[in-house]
Amino acid sequence: MTEGRDEAALRGRVLALPSIEEAGPEPRSFEEEDREHHRLVALLAREGLLRHVVPAAQGGAAESPSNVAVCAIREALAYRSGMADVAFVMQGLGSAAITQRGDREQRDAYLPRVARGELIAAIALTEPGAGSDLTAIATRARREGDLYLLDGEKTLISNAGLAGLYTLFARTSGDPRRGLTAFIVEPGDAGLIVKERLLGLAPHPIGSLSLRGCRVPASRRIGEEGEGFDVAVKVLDFYRPTVGAAAVGIARRALDETILHLRSRRQFGAPLADLGGLKGMVAEMATSIEAAALLVERAAAAIDAGGTRTARESAMAKYMATETAQKVVDHAVQMRGGMGVIRGSVVERLYREVRALRIYEGASEVQKNIIAREILRDGGRT
């Protein structure tokens, strides 16, 4: 399997953008985070990259979003800037439920503005008691005439406080799977409160939401009542390989920084690049990155081909790529020596950026469970 010319050109164009990292030192306050996020969303829109997360009918680059294209963009953005990658993917994650199951009025009202960067998007799934287990979502939605009243708590919500659009999942009945429903929630809806902003290892806007009788028009329900579980699973299944792509981008940057360092630094009278032990680490890093990239490529191609059973490929790609990236970045820090743990170095930043990828869209342990489930059911061949 080889990458198409279009995706290679797309990746190359993103890598060549001069202004991705121009903001200088990374944000150190919520206000700086917000300004940088707005700058990056505007840049991504101006370069036409956000068109890849919405359908052509609403201003997108293709009839429907291409997983291969989104992976190419995420790999290149993550190589340059973790914040740029988050800004890009959240426009997709936050609007994907509308793309997949929204009616024409909803798609036309929100998706063009997402593509133009006029509307920052967010997805509100995670709760204090519900992470990877969607059946544990406790937020309630009760219908009263033409409104739904939502009550509950959401946490670890990327773009909380910045978003003009939240696709939010709440329970309309007690059935663990058939009781979830998706809604479009706007920041001006009465009863929606941005409870707090949170500080992560690497800067990106994230926080908690509180809903207290939040009034949402019934016209902003996405699909029918009880379809929310299936909608959420499809959204996560589509974006899971792209997490792997971002991890590959981070790993490639760490390897390139390592090569530069080993070529220029001398120890014990010789360049570090001449030391046999370090050569072995470089070989391991490079080989594992290529293996992870191939798994990501395979999963993305299977999704774009319309495969109905892509869970195993997606889980393998996400698991392998994120675990590999963590190891590669750790090696990069180790070979940099003391400067590798000093704030401001590229590898130190990568060390903080890569860690969350092993958790988002299902932690590595969840991915292993998915892989094992699929293999035990269907056999060992992929």
ZIZI-V75410 format. One record per residue. N is the residue number from 1. RES is the residue in one small letter. SS is DSSP state (@ for helix, = for strand, . for the rest). Layout:
n=N res=RES ss=SS
n=N res=RES ss=SS
This chain:
n=1 res=m ss=.
n=2 res=t ss=.
n=3 res=e ss=.
n=4 res=g ss=.
n=5 res=r ss=@
n=6 res=d ss=@
n=7 res=e ss=@
n=8 res=a ss=@
n=9 res=a ss=@
n=10 res=l ss=@
n=11 res=r ss=@
n=12 res=g ss=@
n=13 res=r ss=@
n=14 res=v ss=@
n=15 res=l ss=@
n=16 res=a ss=.
n=17 res=l ss=.
n=18 res=p ss=.
n=19 res=s ss=.
n=20 res=i ss=.
n=21 res=e ss=.
n=22 res=e ss=.
n=23 res=a ss=.
n=24 res=g ss=.
n=25 res=p ss=.
n=26 res=e ss=.
n=27 res=p ss=.
n=28 res=r ss=.
n=29 res=s ss=.
n=30 res=f ss=@
n=31 res=e ss=@
n=32 res=e ss=@
n=33 res=e ss=@
n=34 res=d ss=@
n=35 res=r ss=@
n=36 res=e ss=@
n=37 res=h ss=@
n=38 res=h ss=@
n=39 res=r ss=@
n=40 res=l ss=@
n=41 res=v ss=@
n=42 res=a ss=@
n=43 res=l ss=@
n=44 res=l ss=@
n=45 res=a ss=@
n=46 res=r ss=@
n=47 res=e ss=.
n=48 res=g ss=.
n=49 res=l ss=@
n=50 res=l ss=@
n=51 res=r ss=@
n=52 res=h ss=@
n=53 res=v ss=@
n=54 res=v ss=.
n=55 res=p ss==
n=56 res=a ss=@
n=57 res=a ss=@
n=58 res=q ss=@
n=59 res=g ss=.
n=60 res=g ss=.
n=61 res=a ss=.
n=62 res=a ss==
n=63 res=e ss=.
n=64 res=s ss=.
n=65 res=p ss=.
n=66 res=s ss=.
n=67 res=n ss=@
n=68 res=v ss=@
n=69 res=a ss=@
n=70 res=v ss=@
n=71 res=c ss=@
n=72 res=a ss=@
n=73 res=i ss=@
n=74 res=r ss=@
n=75 res=e ss=@
n=76 res=a ss=@
n=77 res=l ss=@
n=78 res=a ss=@
n=79 res=y ss=@
n=80 res=r ss=@
n=81 res=s ss=.
n=82 res=g ss=@
n=83 res=m ss=@
n=84 res=a ss=@
n=85 res=d ss=@
n=86 res=v ss=@
n=87 res=a ss=@
n=88 res=f ss=@
n=89 res=v ss=@
n=90 res=m ss=@
n=91 res=q ss=@
n=92 res=g ss=@
n=93 res=l ss=@
n=94 res=g ss=.
n=95 res=s ss=.
n=96 res=a ss=@
n=97 res=a ss=@
n=98 res=i ss=@
n=99 res=t ss=@
n=100 res=q ss=@
n=101 res=r ss=@
n=102 res=g ss=.
n=103 res=d ss=.
n=104 res=r ss=@
n=105 res=e ss=@
n=106 res=q ss=@
n=107 res=r ss=@
n=108 res=d ss=@
n=109 res=a ss=@
n=110 res=y ss=@
n=111 res=l ss=@
n=112 res=p ss=@
n=113 res=r ss=@
n=114 res=v ss=@
n=115 res=a ss=@
n=116 res=r ss=.
n=117 res=g ss=.
n=118 res=e ss=.
n=119 res=l ss=.
n=120 res=i ss=.
n=121 res=a ss==
n=122 res=a ss==
n=123 res=i ss==
n=124 res=a ss==
n=125 res=l ss=.
n=126 res=t ss=.
n=127 res=e ss==
n=128 res=p ss=.
n=129 res=g ss=.
n=130 res=a ss==
n=131 res=g ss=.
n=132 res=s ss=.
n=133 res=d ss=.
n=134 res=l ss=@
n=135 res=t ss=@
n=136 res=a ss=@
n=137 res=i ss=.
n=138 res=a ss=.
n=139 res=t ss=.
n=140 res=r ss==
n=141 res=a ss==
n=142 res=r ss==
n=143 res=r ss==
n=144 res=e ss==
n=145 res=g ss=.
n=146 res=d ss=.
n=147 res=l ss==
n=148 res=y ss==
n=149 res=l ss==
n=150 res=l ss==
n=151 res=d ss==
n=152 res=g ss==
n=153 res=e ss==
n=154 res=k ss==
n=155 res=t ss==
n=156 res=l ss==
n=157 res=i ss==
n=158 res=s ss==
n=159 res=n ss=.
n=160 res=a ss=.
n=161 res=g ss=.
n=162 res=l ss=.
n=163 res=a ss=.
n=164 res=g ss=.
n=165 res=l ss==
n=166 res=y ss==
n=167 res=t ss==
n=168 res=l ss==
n=169 res=f ss==
n=170 res=a ss==
n=171 res=r ss==
n=172 res=t ss=.
n=173 res=s ss=.
n=174 res=g ss=.
n=175 res=d ss=.
n=176 res=p ss=.
n=177 res=r ss=.
n=178 res=r ss=.
n=179 res=g ss=.
n=180 res=l ss==
n=181 res=t ss==
n=182 res=a ss==
n=183 res=f ss==
n=184 res=i ss==
n=185 res=v ss==
n=186 res=e ss=.
n=187 res=p ss=.
n=188 res=g ss=.
n=189 res=d ss=.
n=190 res=a ss=.
n=191 res=g ss=.
n=192 res=l ss==
n=193 res=i ss==
n=194 res=v ss==
n=195 res=k ss==
n=196 res=e ss==
n=197 res=r ss==
n=198 res=l ss=.
n=199 res=l ss=.
n=200 res=g ss=.
n=201 res=l ss=.
n=202 res=a ss=.
n=203 res=p ss=.
n=204 res=h ss=.
n=205 res=p ss=.
n=206 res=i ss==
n=207 res=g ss==
n=208 res=s ss==
n=209 res=l ss==
n=210 res=s ss==
n=211 res=l ss==
n=212 res=r ss==
n=213 res=g ss==
n=214 res=c ss==
n=215 res=r ss==
n=216 res=v ss==
n=217 res=p ss==
n=218 res=a ss=@
n=219 res=s ss=@
n=220 res=r ss=@
n=221 res=r ss==
n=222 res=i ss==
n=223 res=g ss=.
n=224 res=e ss=.
n=225 res=e ss=.
n=226 res=g ss=.
n=227 res=e ss=.
n=228 res=g ss=@
n=229 res=f ss=@
n=230 res=d ss=@
n=231 res=v ss=@
n=232 res=a ss=@
n=233 res=v ss=@
n=234 res=k ss=@
n=235 res=v ss=@
n=236 res=l ss=@
n=237 res=d ss=@
n=238 res=f ss=@
n=239 res=y ss=@
n=240 res=r ss=@
n=241 res=p ss=@
n=242 res=t ss=@
n=243 res=v ss=@
n=244 res=g ss=@
n=245 res=a ss=@
n=246 res=a ss=@
n=247 res=a ss=@
n=248 res=v ss=@
n=249 res=g ss=@
n=250 res=i ss=@
n=251 res=a ss=@
n=252 res=r ss=@
n=253 res=r ss=@
n=254 res=a ss=@
n=255 res=l ss=@
n=256 res=d ss=@
n=257 res=e ss=@
n=258 res=t ss=@
n=259 res=i ss=@
n=260 res=l ss=@
n=261 res=h ss=@
n=262 res=l ss=@
n=263 res=r ss=@
n=264 res=s ss=@
n=265 res=r ss=.
n=266 res=r ss==
n=267 res=q ss==
n=268 res=f ss=.
n=269 res=g ss=.
n=270 res=a ss==
n=271 res=p ss==
n=272 res=l ss=@
n=273 res=a ss=@
n=274 res=d ss=@
n=275 res=l ss=.
n=276 res=g ss=@
n=277 res=g ss=@
n=278 res=l ss=@
n=279 res=k ss=@
n=280 res=g ss=@
n=281 res=m ss=@
n=282 res=v ss=@
n=283 res=a ss=@
n=284 res=e ss=@
n=285 res=m ss=@
n=286 res=a ss=@
n=287 res=t ss=@
n=288 res=s ss=@
n=289 res=i ss=@
n=290 res=e ss=@
n=291 res=a ss=@
n=292 res=a ss=@
n=293 res=a ss=@
n=294 res=l ss=@
n=295 res=l ss=@
n=296 res=v ss=@
n=297 res=e ss=@
n=298 res=r ss=@
n=299 res=a ss=@
n=300 res=a ss=@
n=301 res=a ss=@
n=302 res=a ss=@
n=303 res=i ss=@
n=304 res=d ss=@
n=305 res=a ss=.
n=306 res=g ss=.
n=307 res=g ss=.
n=308 res=t ss=.
n=309 res=r ss=.
n=310 res=t ss=.
n=311 res=a ss=@
n=312 res=r ss=@
n=313 res=e ss=@
n=314 res=s ss=@
n=315 res=a ss=@
n=316 res=m ss=@
n=317 res=a ss=@
n=318 res=k ss=@
n=319 res=y ss=@
n=320 res=m ss=@
n=321 res=a ss=@
n=322 res=t ss=@
n=323 res=e ss=@
n=324 res=t ss=@
n=325 res=a ss=@
n=326 res=q ss=@
n=327 res=k ss=@
n=328 res=v ss=@
n=329 res=v ss=@
n=330 res=d ss=@
n=331 res=h ss=@
n=332 res=a ss=@
n=333 res=v ss=@
n=334 res=q ss=@
n=335 res=m ss=@
n=336 res=r ss=@
n=337 res=g ss=@
n=338 res=g ss=@
n=339 res=m ss=@
n=340 res=g ss=@
n=341 res=v ss=@
n=342 res=i ss=.
n=343 res=r ss=.
n=344 res=g ss=.
n=345 res=s ss=.
n=346 res=v ss=@
n=347 res=v ss=@
n=348 res=e ss=@
n=349 res=r ss=@
n=350 res=l ss=@
n=351 res=y ss=@
n=352 res=r ss=@
n=353 res=e ss=@
n=354 res=v ss=@
n=355 res=r ss=@
n=356 res=a ss=@
n=357 res=l ss=@
n=358 res=r ss=@
n=359 res=i ss=.
n=360 res=y ss=.
n=361 res=e ss=.
n=362 res=g ss=.
n=363 res=a ss=.
n=364 res=s ss=@
n=365 res=e ss=@
n=366 res=v ss=@
n=367 res=q ss=@
n=368 res=k ss=@
n=369 res=n ss=@
n=370 res=i ss=@
n=371 res=i ss=@
n=372 res=a ss=@
n=373 res=r ss=@
n=374 res=e ss=@
n=375 res=i ss=@
n=376 res=l ss=@
n=377 res=r ss=@
n=378 res=d ss=@
n=379 res=g ss=.
n=380 res=g ss=.
n=381 res=r ss=.
n=382 res=t ss=.
